[in-house]
């Protein structure tokens, strides 16, 4: 049996972030023995993913960044471009494999943290802790006992909610024959793509050079598309709107992010906590989670170092969640045109303030001012409707 003060289940953004913070304690901080459990290479390990976030100045993970940008561009449905500086912020892109290598180096240098490749079968509470039962790549049983367990595995089903949309996307990492990309700007939301009857769709381009970029087609709706439908949307976007010319698809990326006003339980047993998306870190209105994960894991690490109960704090404020619930309802009901809504925000709100809002860092007065720049009557109708809508299970896993 392995024993440690902390066990972290899952090596996604949340699991790796918490491991990184415990492997690199501040000078003089109490040391915390930690075991990170991750599935062995194979079908149970998630495919490589891309995470994006914005922050001011240098950050903990700059050594693993793929690229960063100081400008965001939004195209309105009628083709009008809005190119905005976000200085002093930077929009940063990190790939999960690079993040994992960074954390692996920290773990290798830490006497307190160990990584174990095993498939977790159960996490069972016991007196003063929990026991994790797993199997390694050869099928042999592995047992870990820990005082505190942080479980970042995806939930089997979503909690009941009044509104749940899916942010689903398919992307191509492309290499073009001609230098067609602007490496200084992200195509943040390109609404020139055809719009669905409800929700919204947009193109998204992360250029990593003049001839290299991640090009994605993203949609907010109640159900995902077939792979041929995503591929057709990307062909239209790259050929007719971006006009890339000849290019090679180097690799692909697909994902589905629930956008929901569900209430996520952050504690599943006295010593077992859920972190990351499973603990409500995903921002309901945007699908962004990386910055909230950093806030969660920073608070957890500080509590552990101070010998306090390390319960993760709410990833988003009650005010942010309430505003997001209204927007989700307005989009799902069709009262608000999604593409026009976001275009209006980017055209009327200073971009740095808007990003701070999306990160949950604005004050009440700023939130009220931003609300007045939205379609007020449809939003008020949606807010009133939420008062009597029941919370129901989402039909998809």
KOLKE-571574 format. One record per residue (C-alpha): residue in one letter; residue number from 1; x, y, z. Coordinates in steps of 0.001 Angstrom, whole numbers. Each point is the difference from the previous one (the first is absolute). Last residue first. Example, Ala and Ser with C-alpha at 12.3 -4.5 7.8 and 13.67 -1.06 7.14 Angstrom:
BEGIN
S, 2, 13670, -1060, 7140
A, 1, -1370, -3440, 660
END
This chain:
BEGIN
X, 397, -23336, 11963, -20422
X, 396, -2928, 1306, -2087
X, 395, -3641, 357, 1097
X, 394, 739, 2871, 2428
X, 393, -1822, -560, 3262
X, 392, -2660, 2570, 951
X, 391, 29, 3124, 2161
X, 390, -3458, 1529, 17
X, 389, -733, 3414, -1592
X, 388, -1960, 2317, 2256
X, 387, 2466, 2771, 864
X, 386, 2032, -607, -3162
X, 385, -2806, 1531, -2072
X, 384, 477, 3367, 1676
X, 383, 3685, 85, -999
X, 382, -885, -979, -3577
X, 381, -2559, 2809, -282
X, 380, 2552, 2439, 1469
X, 379, 2563, -1124, -2593
X, 378, -2508, 361, -2840
X, 377, -867, 3525, 1248
X, 376, 3601, 1188, 498
X, 375, 1642, -1004, -3288
X, 374, 3586, 390, 1371
X, 373, 1904, 3249, 564
X, 372, -1912, 666, 3225
X, 371, 1403, -3247, 1393
X, 370, 3549, 1298, -460
X, 369, -758, 3011, 2136
X, 368, -1521, -2237, 2672
X, 367, 3071, -2242, -50
X, 366, 2325, 3000, 287
X, 365, -1950, 1287, 2992
X, 364, 145, -3418, 1672
X, 363, 3777, -282, -380
X, 362, 1760, -1984, -2717
X, 361, 2273, -3021, 572
X, 360, -2248, -2856, -1114
X, 359, 2365, -1087, -2791
X, 358, -2552, 866, -2685
X, 357, -382, 3363, 1712
X, 356, 3773, 566, -46
X, 355, -53, -869, -3683
X, 354, -2745, 2567, -579
X, 353, 1961, 2629, 1914
X, 352, 3079, -683, -2137
X, 351, -2135, 215, -3151
X, 350, -1606, 3340, 758
X, 349, -3769, -590, -355
X, 348, -2080, 1221, -2958
X, 347, 1319, -1869, -3078
X, 346, 986, -3155, 1850
X, 345, -3346, -154, 1793
X, 344, -2000, 610, -3169
X, 343, 1857, -2720, -1881
X, 342, -720, -2364, 2885
X, 341, -3737, 640, -173
X, 340, -185, 125, -3803
X, 339, 1533, -3469, -248
X, 338, -2221, -1393, 2733
X, 337, -3308, 1395, -1272
X, 336, -1965, 384, 3228
X, 335, -3539, -1214, 622
X, 334, 907, -3382, -1519
X, 333, -947, -1875, 3174
X, 332, 3460, -1574, 285
X, 331, 1789, 3324, -421
X, 330, -2149, 1886, 2517
X, 329, 181, -2873, 2460
X, 328, 3783, -177, -264
X, 327, 215, 3765, 470
X, 326, -2176, -46, 3122
X, 325, 1993, -2870, 1534
X, 324, 3238, 1853, -760
X, 323, -1182, 3028, 1948
X, 322, -902, -2200, 2978
X, 321, 3308, -1863, -145
X, 320, 1962, 3244, -66
X, 319, -1961, 1385, 2949
X, 318, 489, -3192, 2029
X, 317, 3733, 275, -576
X, 316, 1883, -2526, -2092
X, 315, 2348, -2877, 900
X, 314, -1624, -440, 3395
X, 313, 2779, -728, 2511
X, 312, 1647, -3424, 68
X, 311, -62, -1588, 3481
X, 310, 3539, -299, 1334
X, 309, -763, -280, 3724
X, 308, 2808, 2089, 1517
X, 307, 3548, -1200, 714
X, 306, 1521, 3254, -1363
X, 305, 1800, -1732, -2871
X, 304, -3167, -1924, -781
X, 303, -2108, 3174, 16
X, 302, 2454, 1790, -2293
X, 301, 15, -2951, -2408
X, 300, -3802, -68, -144
X, 299, -255, 3750, -613
X, 298, 2528, -171, -2842
X, 297, -1817, -3026, -1442
X, 296, -3328, 1792, -202
X, 295, 1352, 3274, -1365
X, 294, 2036, -1862, -2625
X, 293, -3026, -2091, -982
X, 292, -1980, 3223, -420
X, 291, 2645, 1229, -2448
X, 290, -139, -3244, -2018
X, 289, -3811, -293, -163
X, 288, -1352, 1811, -3068
X, 287, -3327, -1408, -1223
X, 286, -1374, 3479, -717
X, 285, -3312, 578, 1789
X, 284, 247, -2774, 2607
X, 283, 3621, 668, 1023
X, 282, 1447, -3483, 502
X, 281, 1407, -459, 3518
X, 280, -3093, -1785, 1351
X, 279, 1672, -2779, 1981
X, 278, -51, -2567, -2798
X, 277, 1417, 2694, -2311
X, 276, 3010, 347, 2271
X, 275, -124, -1374, 3520
X, 274, -2148, -2487, 1897
X, 273, 751, -535, 3670
X, 272, 363, -3104, 2174
X, 271, 806, 161, 3732
X, 270, -3523, 303, 1458
X, 269, -1561, -1534, -3151
X, 268, -1203, 1361, -3380
X, 267, 1047, 3626, 530
X, 266, -55, 2541, -2838
X, 265, -3612, -642, -919
X, 264, -789, 1644, -3328
X, 263, -3172, 2045, -281
X, 262, -1308, 2, -3563
X, 261, -124, 3275, -1929
X, 260, 1562, -1740, -2986
X, 259, 2544, 349, -2784
X, 258, 1236, -3561, -612
X, 257, 3273, -165, -1967
X, 256, 325, -2398, -2959
X, 255, 3312, -430, -1779
X, 254, 1763, -887, -3223
X, 253, 3601, 623, -1098
X, 252, 1714, -862, -3247
X, 251, 3532, -469, -1299
X, 250, 2322, 1186, -2788
X, 249, -2725, 995, -2451
X, 248, 1983, 1166, -3033
X, 247, -813, 3183, -1894
X, 246, -813, 1332, -3452
X, 245, -1816, 3337, -87
X, 244, -731, 1574, 3345
X, 243, -3000, 1984, -1178
X, 242, -1085, 817, 3574
X, 241, -3675, 324, -963
X, 240, -564, -2296, -2990
X, 239, 2740, -2616, 340
X, 238, 771, -246, 3721
X, 237, -3557, 621, 1187
X, 236, -1735, -2147, -2620
X, 235, 2379, -2906, 562
X, 234, -404, 420, 3753
X, 233, -3799, -191, -224
X, 232, 261, -3093, -2223
X, 231, 2334, -1671, 2488
X, 230, -2324, 772, 2890
X, 229, -2958, -1477, -1899
X, 228, 2017, -3087, -1011
X, 227, 882, -568, 3706
X, 226, -3659, 29, 999
X, 225, -1273, 2939, 1990
X, 224, -496, 435, 3744
X, 223, -3229, 769, 1812
X, 222, -1639, 2851, 1912
X, 221, 1882, 2804, -1681
X, 220, 3078, 2225, 243
X, 219, 2218, -635, -3056
X, 218, 3703, 196, -726
X, 217, 1916, -461, -3278
X, 216, 3708, 7, 673
X, 215, 3210, 1048, -1763
X, 214, 3248, -672, 1892
X, 213, 2725, 1834, -1849
X, 212, 3181, -268, -2059
X, 211, 1172, 1939, -3089
X, 210, 792, 3449, 1410
X, 209, 584, -1471, 3438
X, 208, -1860, -1335, 3045
X, 207, -3365, 1311, -1152
X, 206, -2964, -822, 2262
X, 205, -3128, 257, -2154
X, 204, -3607, -329, 1159
X, 203, -3055, -196, -2243
X, 202, -3441, 587, 1414
X, 201, -3361, -1595, 700
X, 200, -2952, 1133, 2096
X, 199, -2908, -1141, 2157
X, 198, -3301, -326, -1783
X, 197, -916, -61, -3711
X, 196, 3633, -902, -886
X, 195, 2342, 2662, -1444
X, 194, 1974, -372, -3229
X, 193, 3665, 1026, 474
X, 192, 704, 3752, -78
X, 191, -116, 4, 3791
X, 190, 3764, -168, 447
X, 189, 679, -26, 3719
X, 188, 3523, 272, 1409
X, 187, 2012, 198, -3209
X, 186, 3174, 321, 2058
X, 185, 2504, 2691, -951
X, 184, 3777, 473, -367
X, 183, 716, -3065, -2137
X, 182, -2085, 1420, -2896
X, 181, -558, -3037, -2192
X, 180, 324, -393, -3796
X, 179, 3669, -890, -619
X, 178, -583, -2301, -3005
X, 177, 194, -3818, -152
X, 176, -2104, -347, 3131
X, 175, 608, -2140, 3079
X, 174, -3161, -877, 1891
X, 173, -962, -1182, 3467
X, 172, -3628, -787, -683
X, 171, -2824, 495, 2467
X, 170, -3322, -1474, 1013
X, 169, -2253, 1645, 2537
X, 168, -2793, -484, 2479
X, 167, -1261, 2476, 2566
X, 166, -3015, -1830, 1351
X, 165, -2992, 1760, 1471
X, 164, -1670, -739, 3312
X, 163, -2846, 2017, 1481
X, 162, -2092, -537, 3135
X, 161, 2482, -2516, 1352
X, 160, 256, -3511, 1447
X, 159, 3566, -1112, 606
X, 158, 1935, -1304, -3015
X, 157, 667, -3698, -447
X, 156, 2999, -2304, 450
X, 155, 2012, 2909, 1326
X, 154, 3419, 590, -1512
X, 153, 2954, -976, 2221
X, 152, 1513, 2805, 2082
X, 151, -58, -1713, 3406
X, 150, 1920, 1665, 2814
X, 149, 547, -2412, 2915
X, 148, 1062, 1024, 3507
X, 147, 1417, -2141, 2838
X, 146, 1212, -2537, -2523
X, 145, 55, -3774, -418
X, 144, 1044, -1397, -3362
X, 143, -651, -3570, -1163
X, 142, 1201, -1597, -3227
X, 141, -1360, -3217, -1450
X, 140, 1903, -1577, -2919
X, 139, -1608, 315, -3413
X, 138, 3295, 329, -1865
X, 137, -523, 3731, -650
X, 136, -648, 585, 3702
X, 135, -3303, -587, 1763
X, 134, -1729, 2297, 2478
X, 133, -1483, 201, 3477
X, 132, 127, 3357, 1732
X, 131, -482, 102, 3762
X, 130, -1248, 3127, 1751
X, 129, 823, 2126, 3024
X, 128, -404, 367, 3736
X, 127, -2271, -3038, 398
X, 126, -705, -1476, -3406
X, 125, -1524, 1402, -3185
X, 124, 192, -2189, -3120
X, 123, 1382, 1111, -3363
X, 122, -588, -2719, -2566
X, 121, 1304, -1464, -3257
X, 120, 2947, 2283, -719
X, 119, 2016, -1059, -3036
X, 118, 3704, 98, 832
X, 117, 3121, 1947, -894
X, 116, 1493, 1293, 3252
X, 115, 1760, 3318, 396
X, 114, 1912, 893, 3132
X, 113, 273, 3280, 1877
X, 112, 1950, 813, 3184
X, 111, 3645, -353, -1060
X, 110, -597, 2426, -2876
X, 109, 2384, 165, -2978
X, 108, -1783, -2665, -2062
X, 107, -3349, 1583, 877
X, 106, 1131, 3381, -1330
X, 105, 1238, -1557, -3238
X, 104, -3281, -1890, -363
X, 103, -1893, 3276, 522
X, 102, 1708, 1588, -3008
X, 101, -457, -3145, -2093
X, 100, -3719, -57, 813
X, 99, -400, 3631, -999
X, 98, 1700, -708, -3320
X, 97, -2274, -2998, -629
X, 96, -3086, 2016, 1034
X, 95, 650, 2757, -2505
X, 94, 241, 3574, 1252
X, 93, -1334, 3140, -1648
X, 92, 143, 3455, 1573
X, 91, -1957, 3206, -549
X, 90, 2101, 2795, 1498
X, 89, -1260, 2794, 2221
X, 88, 1623, 3431, 265
X, 87, -1036, 281, -2840
X, 86, -3210, -1398, -1484
X, 85, 312, 1764, -3350
X, 84, -3146, -212, -2114
X, 83, -718, -795, -3664
X, 82, -3693, 220, -855
X, 81, -695, -1348, -3502
X, 80, -3342, 636, -1777
X, 79, -1038, -3120, -1939
X, 78, -3797, 299, 256
X, 77, -86, -2616, 2779
X, 76, 2536, 2056, 1976
X, 75, 3674, -985, -94
X, 74, 1863, 118, 3309
X, 73, 3762, 500, 301
X, 72, 2117, -315, 3118
X, 71, 3409, 1595, 440
X, 70, 2826, -509, 2523
X, 69, 820, -3610, -921
X, 68, 1660, -3045, 1554
X, 67, 1460, -3202, -1426
X, 66, 677, -3667, 768
X, 65, 474, 694, 3687
X, 64, 1873, -2513, 2173
X, 63, 2626, 2329, 1508
X, 62, -2742, 2584, 576
X, 61, -1720, -2321, 2464
X, 60, 193, 1876, 3294
X, 59, -785, 3337, -1605
X, 58, 1658, 3105, -1400
X, 57, -1933, 3221, -458
X, 56, -3759, 345, 211
X, 55, -2132, -3022, -751
X, 54, -2107, -1542, -2716
X, 53, -1006, -3614, -525
X, 52, 195, -2742, -2607
X, 51, 195, -3769, 380
X, 50, 717, -2399, -2840
X, 49, -612, -3729, 360
X, 48, 1889, -3238, -604
X, 47, -2245, -3037, 163
X, 46, -1376, -1133, 3364
X, 45, 1509, -3147, 1554
X, 44, -2504, -2853, 237
X, 43, 668, -1209, -3559
X, 42, 3718, -566, 540
X, 41, 2980, 1415, 1863
X, 40, -385, -840, 3701
X, 39, -2746, 1835, 1941
X, 38, 1251, 2619, 2440
X, 37, 423, -75, 3767
X, 36, 1989, 2824, 1612
X, 35, 1312, -857, 3474
X, 34, 875, 2793, 2420
X, 33, 2020, 564, 3169
X, 32, -489, 3601, 1143
X, 31, 2872, 2214, 1119
X, 30, -734, 2943, 2285
X, 29, 1050, 3270, -1582
X, 28, 3397, 1492, 833
X, 27, 765, 974, -3577
X, 26, -3178, -281, -2078
X, 25, -1020, -3514, -960
X, 24, 893, -1332, -3463
X, 23, -1256, -3602, -174
X, 22, -3254, 1008, 1707
X, 21, -683, 2750, -2519
X, 20, 827, -2204, -2993
X, 19, -2170, -2840, 1302
X, 18, -2927, 2401, 365
X, 17, 454, 1203, -3573
X, 16, 430, -3536, -1360
X, 15, -3212, -1223, 1604
X, 14, -1977, 3048, -1088
X, 13, 1224, 116, -3615
X, 12, -325, -3732, -507
X, 11, 2038, -2563, 1890
X, 10, -2726, -1918, 1845
X, 9, -329, -965, 3652
X, 8, 2111, 2032, 2424
X, 7, 902, -1682, 3285
X, 6, 1127, 2106, 2956
X, 5, 1512, -865, 3390
X, 4, 1646, -3064, -1461
X, 3, -73, -3773, 329
X, 2, 548, -2683, -2633
X, 1, -1154, -3489, 899
END
